[in-house]
Amino acid sequence: MIALILRHLYPAADPLRDYTVADDGTGPRITAWHLPTPQPTPAELAAALPAAQAAAQARADLTEAQAMLDERYRLYTRAVASGNTQDAADIQAEIQDILTYIQEVRNAAGAA
């Protein structure tokens, strides 16, 4: 979880160069910190967890929606190429629904 939180709090940081997280059997902890900002405290990390989890879920949702969109575009192209205008229209409506969903996820992630 610490790595997820740090990726959320410091998206431009390189986890191999700027900080290190390790687990010695007592739980994960920051073992090295090379960023110019102060190392976050356990309380700060705990407070950032819900936002980090929400951002990770939004990324997963966007990845899944993009895969669905790619598939619908392939189906649309196939329907148009075969002259199947009814299927093409139905697929185009699905594409619009997916694009609307993607925008909603992006807006919700931006507001969080």
MOPAC internal coordinates of N, CA, C and O (Angstrom, degrees):
PM7 1SCF
backbone

  N    0.0000 0     0.00 0     0.00 0    0    0    0
  C    1.4369 1     0.00 0     0.00 0    1    0    0
  C    1.5283 1   111.93 1     0.00 0    2    1    0
  O    1.2310 1   120.11 1   144.67 1    3    2    1
  N    1.3183 1   117.39 1   -35.33 1    3    2    1
  C    1.4665 1   119.44 1  -179.11 1    5    3    2
  C    1.5241 1   110.44 1   -60.51 1    6    5    3
  O    1.2310 1   120.48 1   137.57 1    7    6    5
  N    1.3247 1   116.69 1   -42.43 1    7    6    5
  C    1.4683 1   119.79 1  -179.85 1    9    7    6
  C    1.5225 1   110.28 1   -62.29 1   10    9    7
  O    1.2310 1   119.64 1   138.66 1   11   10    9
  N    1.3289 1   118.30 1   -41.34 1   11   10    9
  C    1.4569 1   122.53 1   177.71 1   13   11   10
  C    1.5225 1   110.40 1   -60.85 1   14   13   11
  O    1.2310 1   120.57 1   134.71 1   15   14   13
  N    1.3116 1   116.52 1   -45.29 1   15   14   13
  C    1.4619 1   121.25 1  -179.57 1   17   15   14
  C    1.5235 1   110.67 1   -64.62 1   18   17   15
  O    1.2310 1   120.24 1   135.31 1   19   18   17
  N    1.3248 1   117.14 1   -44.69 1   19   18   17
  C    1.4684 1   120.09 1  -178.99 1   21   19   18
  C    1.5244 1   111.06 1   -65.27 1   22   21   19
  O    1.2310 1   120.08 1   142.40 1   23   22   21
  N    1.3424 1   117.46 1   -37.60 1   23   22   21
  C    1.4712 1   119.60 1   176.57 1   25   23   22
  C    1.5237 1   110.23 1   -63.33 1   26   25   23
  O    1.2310 1   120.89 1   146.35 1   27   26   25
  N    1.3330 1   115.91 1   -33.65 1   27   26   25
  C    1.4621 1   120.09 1   178.73 1   29   27   26
  C    1.5336 1   111.20 1   -73.46 1   30   29   27
  O    1.2310 1   120.43 1   133.38 1   31   30   29
  N    1.3139 1   116.78 1   -46.62 1   31   30   29
  C    1.4624 1   120.55 1  -177.24 1   33   31   30
  C    1.5239 1   113.44 1   -71.64 1   34   33   31
  O    1.2310 1   120.76 1   146.60 1   35   34   33
  N    1.3265 1   116.15 1   -33.40 1   35   34   33
  C    1.4700 1   121.43 1  -175.97 1   37   35   34
  C    1.5307 1   109.36 1  -129.82 1   38   37   35
  O    1.2310 1   120.10 1  -110.46 1   39   38   37
  N    1.3447 1   117.42 1    69.54 1   39   38   37
  C    1.4656 1   120.01 1  -173.91 1   41   39   38
  C    1.5322 1   114.19 1   -63.13 1   42   41   39
  O    1.2310 1   119.87 1   155.14 1   43   42   41
  N    1.3060 1   117.85 1   -24.86 1   43   42   41
  C    1.4680 1   120.21 1  -179.64 1   45   43   42
  C    1.5287 1   112.35 1   -87.57 1   46   45   43
  O    1.2310 1   120.29 1   171.73 1   47   46   45
  N    1.3244 1   117.04 1    -8.27 1   47   46   45
  C    1.4689 1   120.71 1  -177.64 1   49   47   46
  C    1.5273 1   110.63 1   -75.11 1   50   49   47
  O    1.2310 1   121.56 1   -32.61 1   51   50   49
  N    1.3121 1   114.62 1   147.39 1   51   50   49
  C    1.4674 1   121.93 1   176.41 1   53   51   50
  C    1.5235 1   107.83 1   -97.88 1   54   53   51
  O    1.2310 1   120.11 1   -65.62 1   55   54   53
  N    1.3467 1   117.39 1   114.38 1   55   54   53
  C    1.4646 1   119.19 1  -176.53 1   57   55   54
  C    1.5291 1   114.20 1   -65.81 1   58   57   55
  O    1.2310 1   119.53 1   166.60 1   59   58   57
  N    1.2947 1   118.50 1   -13.40 1   59   58   57
  C    1.4635 1   120.44 1   177.07 1   61   59   58
  C    1.5247 1   112.02 1   -91.17 1   62   61   59
  O    1.2310 1   120.75 1   159.11 1   63   62   61
  N    1.3126 1   116.18 1   -20.89 1   63   62   61
  C    1.4559 1   120.23 1  -176.93 1   65   63   62
  C    1.5311 1   112.80 1  -113.49 1   66   65   63
  O    1.2310 1   120.33 1   140.50 1   67   66   65
  N    1.3355 1   116.97 1   -39.50 1   67   66   65
  C    1.4627 1   120.60 1  -171.75 1   69   67   66
  C    1.5253 1   114.19 1   -89.30 1   70   69   67
  O    1.2310 1   120.41 1   153.03 1   71   70   69
  N    1.3131 1   116.81 1   -26.97 1   71   70   69
  C    1.4690 1   120.43 1   177.22 1   73   71   70
  C    1.5207 1   108.43 1  -158.84 1   74   73   71
  O    1.2310 1   121.49 1   -19.17 1   75   74   73
  N    1.3260 1   114.76 1   160.83 1   75   74   73
  C    1.4566 1   120.81 1   177.35 1   77   75   74
  C    1.5207 1   108.43 1  -132.64 1   78   77   75
  O    1.2310 1   120.96 1   -43.14 1   79   78   77
  N    1.3230 1   115.77 1   136.86 1   79   78   77
  C    1.4592 1   122.38 1   176.04 1   81   79   78
  C    1.5199 1   107.10 1  -117.53 1   82   81   79
  O    1.2310 1   120.61 1   -46.77 1   83   82   81
  N    1.3140 1   116.43 1   133.23 1   83   82   81
  C    1.4662 1   120.86 1   179.31 1   85   83   82
  C    1.5224 1   109.29 1  -140.37 1   86   85   83
  O    1.2310 1   121.86 1   -20.17 1   87   86   85
  N    1.3192 1   114.05 1   159.83 1   87   86   85
  C    1.4631 1   120.91 1   176.86 1   89   87   86
  C    1.5225 1   107.37 1  -127.24 1   90   89   87
  O    1.2310 1   120.91 1   -67.03 1   91   90   89
  N    1.3278 1   115.86 1   112.97 1   91   90   89
  C    1.4676 1   120.60 1  -179.27 1   93   91   90
  C    1.5280 1   111.91 1   -96.08 1   94   93   91
  O    1.2310 1   120.81 1  -162.01 1   95   94   93
  N    1.3153 1   116.05 1    17.99 1   95   94   93
  C    1.4497 1   120.41 1  -179.00 1   97   95   94
  C    1.5187 1   113.26 1   103.34 1   98   97   95
  O    1.2310 1   120.34 1   166.28 1   99   98   97
  N    1.3157 1   116.96 1   -13.72 1   99   98   97
  C    1.4641 1   120.73 1   179.01 1  101   99   98
  C    1.5214 1   111.46 1  -103.30 1  102  101   99
  O    1.2310 1   120.66 1  -174.27 1  103  102  101
  N    1.3100 1   116.34 1     5.73 1  103  102  101
  C    1.4594 1   121.40 1  -178.26 1  105  103  102
  C    1.5122 1   110.88 1   114.31 1  106  105  103
  O    1.2310 1   120.15 1   -23.01 1  107  106  105
  N    1.3136 1   117.32 1   156.99 1  107  106  105
  C    1.4619 1   120.11 1  -178.93 1  109  107  106
  C    1.5252 1   111.52 1   -67.43 1  110  109  107
  O    1.2310 1   121.95 1   -34.95 1  111  110  109
  N    1.3164 1   113.87 1   145.05 1  111  110  109
  C    1.4665 1   119.80 1   177.54 1  113  111  110
  C    1.5182 1   108.67 1  -153.69 1  114  113  111
  O    1.2310 1   121.18 1   -19.25 1  115  114  113
  N    1.3193 1   115.34 1   160.75 1  115  114  113
  C    1.4632 1   121.55 1   177.16 1  117  115  114
  C    1.5212 1   107.32 1   -78.38 1  118  117  115
  O    1.2310 1   120.54 1   -57.93 1  119  118  117
  N    1.3318 1   116.58 1   122.07 1  119  118  117
  C    1.4639 1   120.12 1  -178.81 1  121  119  118
  C    1.5249 1   112.76 1  -104.51 1  122  121  119
  O    1.2310 1   120.10 1   162.37 1  123  122  121
  N    1.3292 1   117.41 1   -17.63 1  123  122  121
  C    1.4680 1   120.88 1   176.35 1  125  123  122
  C    1.5204 1   108.05 1  -147.77 1  126  125  123
  O    1.2310 1   120.71 1   -38.54 1  127  126  125
  N    1.3292 1   116.24 1   141.46 1  127  126  125
  C    1.4674 1   121.75 1  -179.02 1  129  127  126
  C    1.5160 1   108.61 1  -137.87 1  130  129  127
  O    1.2310 1   120.35 1   -63.59 1  131  130  129
  N    1.3311 1   116.94 1   116.41 1  131  130  129
  C    1.4644 1   121.11 1  -176.80 1  133  131  130
  C    1.5252 1   112.46 1  -124.18 1  134  133  131
  O    1.2310 1   120.20 1  -161.70 1  135  134  133
  N    1.3172 1   117.23 1    18.30 1  135  134  133
  C    1.4567 1   120.65 1   177.43 1  137  135  134
  C    1.5241 1   109.34 1   -87.13 1  138  137  135
  O    1.2310 1   119.90 1   -25.02 1  139  138  137
  N    1.3323 1   117.80 1   154.98 1  139  138  137
  C    1.4670 1   120.07 1  -178.98 1  141  139  138
  C    1.5274 1   113.73 1   -73.14 1  142  141  139
  O    1.2310 1   120.10 1   169.14 1  143  142  141
  N    1.3080 1   117.41 1   -10.86 1  143  142  141
  C    1.4634 1   121.20 1   177.76 1  145  143  142
  C    1.5209 1   109.33 1   -91.05 1  146  145  143
  O    1.2310 1   120.07 1   -22.19 1  147  146  145
  N    1.3307 1   117.47 1   157.81 1  147  146  145
  C    1.4681 1   119.10 1   177.60 1  149  147  146
  C    1.5278 1   111.22 1   -63.06 1  150  149  147
  O    1.2310 1   120.97 1   -34.21 1  151  150  149
  N    1.3099 1   115.75 1   145.79 1  151  150  149
  C    1.4621 1   121.37 1   177.50 1  153  151  150
  C    1.5226 1   108.01 1   -63.09 1  154  153  151
  O    1.2310 1   119.72 1   -46.21 1  155  154  153
  N    1.3357 1   118.14 1   133.79 1  155  154  153
  C    1.4639 1   119.12 1   179.78 1  157  155  154
  C    1.5278 1   111.76 1   -67.12 1  158  157  155
  O    1.2310 1   121.82 1   -35.56 1  159  158  157
  N    1.2981 1   114.12 1   144.44 1  159  158  157
  C    1.4607 1   120.42 1   178.81 1  161  159  158
  C    1.5323 1   109.40 1   -79.33 1  162  161  159
  O    1.2310 1   119.90 1   -16.32 1  163  162  161
  N    1.3333 1   117.80 1   163.68 1  163  162  161
  C    1.4668 1   119.71 1   175.12 1  165  163  162
  C    1.5349 1   112.46 1   -56.18 1  166  165  163
  O    1.2310 1   119.98 1   144.05 1  167  166  165
  N    1.3171 1   117.64 1   -35.95 1  167  166  165
  C    1.4649 1   121.07 1   178.82 1  169  167  166
  C    1.5294 1   110.75 1   -67.07 1  170  169  167
  O    1.2310 1   120.41 1   139.09 1  171  170  169
  N    1.3233 1   116.83 1   -40.91 1  171  170  169
  C    1.4688 1   120.38 1   177.36 1  173  171  170
  C    1.5242 1   111.19 1   -65.05 1  174  173  171
  O    1.2310 1   120.67 1   140.50 1  175  174  173
  N    1.3185 1   116.32 1   -39.50 1  175  174  173
  C    1.4621 1   120.31 1   177.80 1  177  175  174
  C    1.5245 1   110.20 1   -64.51 1  178  177  175
  O    1.2310 1   120.32 1   136.10 1  179  178  177
  N    1.3215 1   117.00 1   -43.90 1  179  178  177
  C    1.4664 1   120.68 1   179.81 1  181  179  178
  C    1.5282 1   111.00 1   -63.31 1  182  181  179
  O    1.2310 1   120.59 1   140.62 1  183  182  181
  N    1.3251 1   116.48 1   -39.38 1  183  182  181
  C    1.4635 1   120.29 1   179.85 1  185  183  182
  C    1.5309 1   111.72 1   -66.97 1  186  185  183
  O    1.2310 1   120.06 1   149.80 1  187  186  185
  N    1.3143 1   117.49 1   -30.20 1  187  186  185
  C    1.4649 1   121.43 1  -178.07 1  189  187  186
  C    1.5297 1   112.85 1   -85.31 1  190  189  187
  O    1.2310 1   119.99 1   169.17 1  191  190  189
  N    1.3198 1   117.63 1   -10.83 1  191  190  189
  C    1.4671 1   120.69 1  -175.80 1  193  191  190
  C    1.5299 1   113.69 1   -58.00 1  194  193  191
  O    1.2310 1   118.54 1   131.56 1  195  194  193
  N    1.3363 1   120.40 1   -48.44 1  195  194  193
  C    1.4710 1   118.38 1  -178.68 1  197  195  194
  C    1.5298 1   113.06 1   -59.30 1  198  197  195
  O    1.2310 1   120.20 1   138.37 1  199  198  197
  N    1.3258 1   117.23 1   -41.63 1  199  198  197
  C    1.4642 1   120.13 1   179.15 1  201  199  198
  C    1.5226 1   111.10 1   -66.72 1  202  201  199
  O    1.2310 1   120.32 1   141.12 1  203  202  201
  N    1.3248 1   117.00 1   -38.88 1  203  202  201
  C    1.4696 1   120.69 1   178.87 1  205  203  202
  C    1.5232 1   110.28 1   -65.12 1  206  205  203
  O    1.2310 1   120.31 1   138.98 1  207  206  205
  N    1.3367 1   117.01 1   -41.02 1  207  206  205
  C    1.4596 1   120.02 1   178.60 1  209  207  206
  C    1.5255 1   111.04 1   -66.92 1  210  209  207
  O    1.2310 1   120.14 1   139.94 1  211  210  209
  N    1.3217 1   117.33 1   -40.06 1  211  210  209
  C    1.4635 1   120.82 1   178.30 1  213  211  210
  C    1.5215 1   110.95 1   -64.01 1  214  213  211
  O    1.2310 1   120.53 1   138.58 1  215  214  213
  N    1.3333 1   116.60 1   -41.42 1  215  214  213
  C    1.4672 1   120.01 1   178.56 1  217  215  214
  C    1.5249 1   111.21 1   -65.56 1  218  217  215
  O    1.2310 1   120.27 1   140.14 1  219  218  217
  N    1.3180 1   117.08 1   -39.86 1  219  218  217
  C    1.4650 1   120.70 1   178.07 1  221  219  218
  C    1.5235 1   110.63 1   -64.75 1  222  221  219
  O    1.2310 1   120.30 1   139.43 1  223  222  221
  N    1.3345 1   117.03 1   -40.57 1  223  222  221
  C    1.4613 1   120.51 1   177.92 1  225  223  222
  C    1.5272 1   110.69 1   -65.54 1  226  225  223
  O    1.2310 1   120.44 1   139.71 1  227  226  225
  N    1.3252 1   116.76 1   -40.29 1  227  226  225
  C    1.4668 1   120.29 1   178.25 1  229  227  226
  C    1.5253 1   110.63 1   -62.50 1  230  229  227
  O    1.2310 1   120.21 1   138.47 1  231  230  229
  N    1.3337 1   117.20 1   -41.53 1  231  230  229
  C    1.4737 1   120.05 1   177.14 1  233  231  230
  C    1.5186 1   110.91 1   -62.19 1  234  233  231
  O    1.2310 1   120.34 1   138.19 1  235  234  233
  N    1.3285 1   116.95 1   -41.81 1  235  234  233
  C    1.4677 1   120.57 1   178.71 1  237  235  234
  C    1.5296 1   110.53 1   -65.01 1  238  237  235
  O    1.2310 1   120.35 1   138.23 1  239  238  237
  N    1.3288 1   116.94 1   -41.77 1  239  238  237
  C    1.4675 1   120.70 1   178.31 1  241  239  238
  C    1.5180 1   111.16 1   -63.29 1  242  241  239
  O    1.2310 1   120.43 1   138.47 1  243  242  241
  N    1.3322 1   116.78 1   -41.53 1  243  242  241
  C    1.4597 1   120.41 1   179.37 1  245  243  242
  C    1.5253 1   111.71 1   -66.45 1  246  245  243
  O    1.2310 1   120.39 1   141.76 1  247  246  245
  N    1.3168 1   116.85 1   -38.24 1  247  246  245
  C    1.4670 1   120.68 1   177.36 1  249  247  246
  C    1.5236 1   110.35 1   -62.77 1  250  249  247
  O    1.2310 1   120.65 1   135.59 1  251  250  249
  N    1.3283 1   116.36 1   -44.41 1  251  250  249
  C    1.4644 1   120.81 1   179.35 1  253  251  250
  C    1.5348 1   110.82 1   -65.42 1  254  253  251
  O    1.2310 1   120.49 1   136.49 1  255  254  253
  N    1.3267 1   116.67 1   -43.51 1  255  254  253
  C    1.4616 1   120.31 1   179.54 1  257  255  254
  C    1.5254 1   110.92 1   -64.38 1  258  257  255
  O    1.2310 1   120.13 1   142.62 1  259  258  257
  N    1.3247 1   117.36 1   -37.38 1  259  258  257
  C    1.4634 1   120.48 1   178.61 1  261  259  258
  C    1.5215 1   110.60 1   -64.79 1  262  261  259
  O    1.2310 1   120.25 1   140.47 1  263  262  261
  N    1.3156 1   117.13 1   -39.53 1  263  262  261
  C    1.4659 1   120.39 1   177.33 1  265  263  262
  C    1.5293 1   110.21 1   -63.37 1  266  265  263
  O    1.2310 1   120.48 1   138.01 1  267  266  265
  N    1.3330 1   116.69 1   -41.99 1  267  266  265
  C    1.4669 1   120.24 1   177.59 1  269  267  266
  C    1.5231 1   110.55 1   -63.69 1  270  269  267
  O    1.2310 1   120.60 1   138.73 1  271  270  269
  N    1.3159 1   116.46 1   -41.27 1  271  270  269
  C    1.4636 1   121.19 1   179.55 1  273  271  270
  C    1.5278 1   110.79 1   -63.38 1  274  273  271
  O    1.2310 1   120.45 1   135.55 1  275  274  273
  N    1.3154 1   116.74 1   -44.45 1  275  274  273
  C    1.4647 1   120.55 1   178.00 1  277  275  274
  C    1.5225 1   111.28 1   -58.37 1  278  277  275
  O    1.2310 1   120.78 1   136.49 1  279  278  277
  N    1.3292 1   116.11 1   -43.51 1  279  278  277
  C    1.4666 1   120.31 1   179.78 1  281  279  278
  C    1.5303 1   111.00 1   -64.61 1  282  281  279
  O    1.2310 1   120.46 1   137.26 1  283  282  281
  N    1.3360 1   116.73 1   -42.74 1  283  282  281
  C    1.4684 1   119.55 1   179.47 1  285  283  282
  C    1.5232 1   111.06 1   -64.04 1  286  285  283
  O    1.2310 1   120.00 1   141.99 1  287  286  285
  N    1.3298 1   117.60 1   -38.01 1  287  286  285
  C    1.4713 1   119.49 1   177.65 1  289  287  286
  C    1.5297 1   110.53 1   -64.22 1  290  289  287
  O    1.2310 1   120.08 1   141.62 1  291  290  289
  N    1.3274 1   117.46 1   -38.38 1  291  290  289
  C    1.4725 1   120.07 1   176.46 1  293  291  290
  C    1.5250 1   110.57 1   -63.49 1  294  293  291
  O    1.2310 1   120.60 1   135.55 1  295  294  293
  N    1.3310 1   116.45 1   -44.45 1  295  294  293
  C    1.4542 1   120.27 1   178.69 1  297  295  294
  C    1.5266 1   111.63 1   -64.33 1  298  297  295
  O    1.2310 1   120.66 1   139.63 1  299  298  297
  N    1.3167 1   116.34 1   -40.37 1  299  298  297
  C    1.4637 1   121.02 1   178.49 1  301  299  298
  C    1.5237 1   110.52 1   -61.41 1  302  301  299
  O    1.2310 1   120.70 1   132.97 1  303  302  301
  N    1.3131 1   116.28 1   -47.03 1  303  302  301
  C    1.4653 1   120.98 1   179.78 1  305  303  302
  C    1.5219 1   110.44 1   -60.02 1  306  305  303
  O    1.2310 1   120.83 1   137.42 1  307  306  305
  N    1.3224 1   116.02 1   -42.58 1  307  306  305
  C    1.4672 1   120.67 1   178.67 1  309  307  306
  C    1.5265 1   111.05 1   -64.13 1  310  309  307
  O    1.2310 1   120.38 1   137.50 1  311  310  309
  N    1.3360 1   116.88 1   -42.50 1  311  310  309
  C    1.4639 1   120.58 1  -179.73 1  313  311  310
  C    1.5277 1   110.80 1   -64.80 1  314  313  311
  O    1.2310 1   120.37 1   137.03 1  315  314  313
  N    1.3244 1   116.89 1   -42.97 1  315  314  313
  C    1.4700 1   120.46 1   178.66 1  317  315  314
  C    1.5247 1   110.27 1   -64.22 1  318  317  315
  O    1.2310 1   120.64 1   135.91 1  319  318  317
  N    1.3211 1   116.39 1   -44.09 1  319  318  317
  C    1.4684 1   120.39 1  -178.54 1  321  319  318
  C    1.5252 1   111.67 1   -63.32 1  322  321  319
  O    1.2310 1   120.43 1   148.26 1  323  322  321
  N    1.3252 1   116.77 1   -31.74 1  323  322  321
  C    1.4655 1   119.55 1  -179.21 1  325  323  322
  C    1.5242 1   112.41 1   -90.39 1  326  325  323
  O    1.2310 1   120.39 1   178.76 1  327  326  325
  N    1.3359 1   116.85 1    -1.24 1  327  326  325
  C    1.4581 1   120.30 1   178.32 1  329  327  326
  C    1.5181 1   114.04 1    80.25 1  330  329  327
  O    1.2310 1   119.74 1  -166.02 1  331  330  329
  N    1.3094 1   118.11 1    13.98 1  331  330  329
  C    1.4543 1   122.22 1  -178.85 1  333  331  330
  C    1.5337 1   108.65 1   -87.27 1  334  333  331
  O    1.2310 1   120.98 1   -95.54 1  335  334  333
  N    1.3199 1   115.73 1    84.46 1  335  334  333
  C    1.4630 1   120.32 1  -173.42 1  337  335  334
  C    1.5215 1   113.26 1   -68.92 1  338  337  335
  O    1.2310 1   119.85 1   146.92 1  339  338  337
  N    1.3202 1   117.90 1   -33.08 1  339  338  337
  C    1.4728 1   119.79 1   179.77 1  341  339  338
  C    1.5302 1   110.77 1   -66.18 1  342  341  339
  O    1.2310 1   120.47 1   132.25 1  343  342  341
  N    1.3363 1   116.70 1   -47.75 1  343  342  341
  C    1.4652 1   119.23 1   177.41 1  345  343  342
  C    1.5258 1   110.84 1   -62.95 1  346  345  343
  O    1.2310 1   120.47 1   140.81 1  347  346  345
  N    1.3229 1   116.71 1   -39.19 1  347  346  345
  C    1.4680 1   120.25 1   179.29 1  349  347  346
  C    1.5302 1   110.31 1   -60.75 1  350  349  347
  O    1.2310 1   120.33 1   138.57 1  351  350  349
  N    1.3277 1   116.98 1   -41.43 1  351  350  349
  C    1.4633 1   120.50 1   179.38 1  353  351  350
  C    1.5288 1   110.68 1   -66.58 1  354  353  351
  O    1.2310 1   120.59 1   138.02 1  355  354  353
  N    1.3292 1   116.47 1   -41.98 1  355  354  353
  C    1.4697 1   119.94 1   178.39 1  357  355  354
  C    1.5268 1   111.22 1   -62.93 1  358  357  355
  O    1.2310 1   120.87 1   136.77 1  359  358  357
  N    1.3091 1   115.95 1   -43.23 1  359  358  357
  C    1.4658 1   120.52 1  -179.64 1  361  359  358
  C    1.5203 1   110.45 1   -67.34 1  362  361  359
  O    1.2310 1   120.59 1   142.02 1  363  362  361
  N    1.3286 1   116.48 1   -37.98 1  363  362  361
  C    1.4634 1   119.97 1   178.21 1  365  363  362
  C    1.5307 1   110.32 1   -61.93 1  366  365  363
  O    1.2310 1   120.00 1   142.79 1  367  366  365
  N    1.3196 1   117.60 1   -37.21 1  367  366  365
  C    1.4691 1   120.74 1   176.37 1  369  367  366
  C    1.5253 1   110.44 1   -65.41 1  370  369  367
  O    1.2310 1   120.29 1   139.45 1  371  370  369
  N    1.3371 1   117.06 1   -40.55 1  371  370  369
  C    1.4663 1   120.44 1   176.71 1  373  371  370
  C    1.5255 1   110.79 1   -62.82 1  374  373  371
  O    1.2310 1   120.73 1   139.38 1  375  374  373
  N    1.3278 1   116.22 1   -40.62 1  375  374  373
  C    1.4667 1   120.44 1   178.43 1  377  375  374
  C    1.5234 1   110.16 1   -59.52 1  378  377  375
  O    1.2310 1   120.70 1   135.99 1  379  378  377
  N    1.3299 1   116.26 1   -44.01 1  379  378  377
  C    1.4605 1   119.77 1   179.83 1  381  379  378
  C    1.5263 1   111.22 1   -63.44 1  382  381  379
  O    1.2310 1   120.55 1   140.63 1  383  382  381
  N    1.3350 1   116.55 1   -39.37 1  383  382  381
  C    1.4706 1   120.22 1   177.74 1  385  383  382
  C    1.5289 1   111.04 1   -62.71 1  386  385  383
  O    1.2310 1   120.52 1   137.84 1  387  386  385
  N    1.3147 1   116.61 1   -42.16 1  387  386  385
  C    1.4668 1   120.65 1   179.91 1  389  387  386
  C    1.5241 1   110.36 1   -66.13 1  390  389  387
  O    1.2310 1   120.35 1   138.24 1  391  390  389
  N    1.3311 1   116.94 1   -41.76 1  391  390  389
  C    1.4712 1   119.98 1   178.54 1  393  391  390
  C    1.5329 1   110.52 1   -63.00 1  394  393  391
  O    1.2310 1   120.32 1   140.92 1  395  394  393
  N    1.3218 1   117.00 1   -39.08 1  395  394  393
  C    1.4701 1   120.58 1   176.89 1  397  395  394
  C    1.5239 1   110.48 1   -63.23 1  398  397  395
  O    1.2310 1   120.61 1   136.47 1  399  398  397
  N    1.3307 1   116.44 1   -43.53 1  399  398  397
  C    1.4651 1   121.09 1   178.23 1  401  399  398
  C    1.5315 1   110.87 1   -61.37 1  402  401  399
  O    1.2310 1   120.44 1   135.33 1  403  402  401
  N    1.3170 1   116.76 1   -44.67 1  403  402  401
  C    1.4682 1   120.44 1   179.57 1  405  403  402
  C    1.5251 1   109.88 1   -59.08 1  406  405  403
  O    1.2310 1   120.41 1   136.89 1  407  406  405
  N    1.3287 1   116.82 1   -43.11 1  407  406  405
  C    1.4716 1   119.84 1   179.31 1  409  407  406
  C    1.5157 1   111.00 1   -64.74 1  410  409  407
  O    1.2310 1   119.87 1   140.90 1  411  410  409
  N    1.3249 1   117.86 1   -39.10 1  411  410  409
  C    1.4633 1   120.95 1   177.88 1  413  411  410
  C    1.5223 1   111.24 1   -62.96 1  414  413  411
  O    1.2310 1   120.30 1   136.98 1  415  414  413
  N    1.3240 1   117.02 1   -43.02 1  415  414  413
  C    1.4655 1   120.32 1   178.89 1  417  415  414
  C    1.5196 1   109.83 1   -63.47 1  418  417  415
  O    1.2310 1   120.43 1   135.40 1  419  418  417
  N    1.3264 1   116.78 1   -44.60 1  419  418  417
  C    1.4763 1   119.90 1   179.09 1  421  419  418
  C    1.5200 1   111.45 1   -62.38 1  422  421  419
  O    1.2310 1   120.49 1   138.01 1  423  422  421
  N    1.3157 1   116.66 1   -41.99 1  423  422  421
  C    1.4762 1   119.88 1   178.90 1  425  423  422
  C    1.5273 1   111.02 1   -64.33 1  426  425  423
  O    1.2310 1   120.54 1   137.19 1  427  426  425
  N    1.3264 1   116.58 1   -42.81 1  427  426  425
  C    1.4688 1   119.95 1   179.17 1  429  427  426
  C    1.5219 1   111.07 1   -65.09 1  430  429  427
  O    1.2310 1   120.29 1   140.48 1  431  430  429
  N    1.3251 1   117.05 1   -39.52 1  431  430  429
  C    1.4664 1   120.30 1   179.15 1  433  431  430
  C    1.5208 1   110.47 1   -67.12 1  434  433  431
  O    1.2310 1   120.34 1   142.82 1  435  434  433
  N    1.3151 1   116.96 1   -37.18 1  435  434  433
  C    1.4653 1   120.79 1   179.26 1  437  435  434
  C    1.5105 1   112.32 1   -69.40 1  438  437  435
  O    1.2310 1   120.55 1   149.26 1  439  438  437
  N    1.3289 1   116.56 1   -30.74 1  439  438  437
  C    1.4648 1   120.83 1  -179.09 1  441  439  438
  C    1.5255 1   111.90 1   -79.92 1  442  441  439
  O    1.2310 1   120.78 1   159.56 1  443  442  441
  N    1.3339 1   116.12 1   -20.44 1  443  442  441
  C    1.4714 1   119.22 1  -177.05 1  445  443  442
  C    1.5041 1   112.30 1   -78.50 1  446  445  443
  O    1.2310 1   120.10 1   180.00 1  447  446  445

